[in-house]
Amino acid sequence: MKYTIELRRIRDFGEIINDTFTFLKQNFKPLFSSLFLICGFFILAGTVATSFSQISIHDIGSGGATEYDSNLTTGIGIIAGGFITVLGQFFIYLSTLCFVAVYNEKKGEKITVQDVWGYFKYYFFRSLWSGFLLILLACVGFVFCIIPGIYLFNVFYLVLPIMVMENASFNYSFNKSFKLIKDYWWTIFGIIFVCSIIVSVGSSIVTVPLTLMSGLRLFIKFKYISWPIIIFLSMLQNILMLSYTIPTIAIALSYFSLQERKDGTGIMERIEAFGSHADKPDDLPAEQY
């Protein structure tokens, strides 16, 4: 039987990072199958938008288009690409949270795309307007003073996990995020920071070559660089957006850990289920039972 991870237990900083990659490794196929089917449109649309802007730079660098036409096309591509990227990241974030929620509910049983899609549809509009409101509040915090903005941005990471895992309202999730993060703000900040570095390093594999190609267009004739290379790098850059699932899993594990510290929900569930699923292996040490 497949080895499963007990989500509802207390973890320190290192355990959250390690279990994030363990969870990713154990559930790679069902997780990314769900992500590709739910978020695949944004990968394709992002590839088109990025290729569109890069090819326009190629044209002006090789003398194939006027500077005005190229700048207009590049501007459209950048704006469209930015919009698609934001929506794509939201879809990836919510899809991953829904996968974790299904995983927690099924307790090691097989997870299907239909299961994740059902959760995604249910929480989509609630999460969308909540996410927009959270970004607005964080921006207000940055405008008035940078420090409050940084503090709120960190706290707000927990709102959607609470909403999805507990089927909660925005007000409840908003208030509980402050309760959970109390005394653990730096832990959450460190987890987000480390995961962001990991994602940035992975993304730089593609973004650096694309940036160099754009910067060198004034010195190198781009007719020697074929469009398929630009399209391939653009596609790879957008596929790598799926790496945002790493910080999402880490935040979800952080939620379960903080929830366990505050309320002990997982301990009560294990006491109630004691002896009823002894044949199901998990990652809990024996002394936690």
DANOR-V168533 format. One record per backbone hydrogen bond with DSSP energy under -1.0 kcal/mol. CO is the residue of the C=O (numbers start at 1). NH is the residue of the N-H. Records with the same first field share a line. If there is no record, write none. Layout:
CO->NH ; NH
This chain:
7->9
12->16
13->17
14->18
15->19
16->20
17->21
18->22
19->23
20->24
21->25
22->26
23->27
27->31
28->32
29->33
30->34
31->35
32->36
33->37
34->38
35->39
36->40
39->43
40->44
41->45
42->46
43->47
44->48
45->49
46->50
47->51
48->52
49->53
50->54
51->55
52->56
53->57
54->58
55->59
56->60
57->61
58->62
59->64
66->70
67->71
68->72
69->73
70->74
71->75
72->76
73->77
74->78
75->79
76->80
77->81
78->82
79->83
80->84
81->85
82->86
83->87
84->88
85->89
86->90
87->91
88->92
89->93
90->94
91->95
92->96
93->97
94->98
95->99
96->100
97->101
98->102
99->103
100->104
101->105
102->106
103->107
112->116
113->117
114->118
115->119
116->120
117->121
118->122
119->123
120->124
123->127
124->128
125->129
126->130
127->131
128->132
129->133
130->134
131->135
132->136
133->137
134->138
135->139
136->140
137->141
138->142
139->143
140->144
141->145
145->149
146->150
147->151
148->152
149->153
150->154
151->155
152->156
155->158
156->159
158->162
159->163
160->164
161->165
162->166
163->168
169->173
170->174
171->175
172->176
173->177
175->179
176->180
177->181
181->184
184->188
185->189
186->190
187->191
188->192
189->193
190->194
191->195
192->196
193->197
194->198
195->199
196->200
197->201
198->202
199->203
200->204
203->206 ; 207
204->208
206->210
207->211
208->212
209->213
210->214
211->215
212->216
216->219 ; 220
221->224
222->225
226->230
227->231
228->232
229->233
230->234
231->235
232->236
233->237
234->238
235->239
236->240
239->242
240->243
241->244
242->245
243->246
244->248
245->249
246->250
247->251
248->252
249->253
250->254
251->255
252->256
253->257
254->258
255->259
256->260
257->261
258->262
259->263
264->268
265->269
266->270
267->271
268->272
269->273
273->276
277->280
285->288
286->289
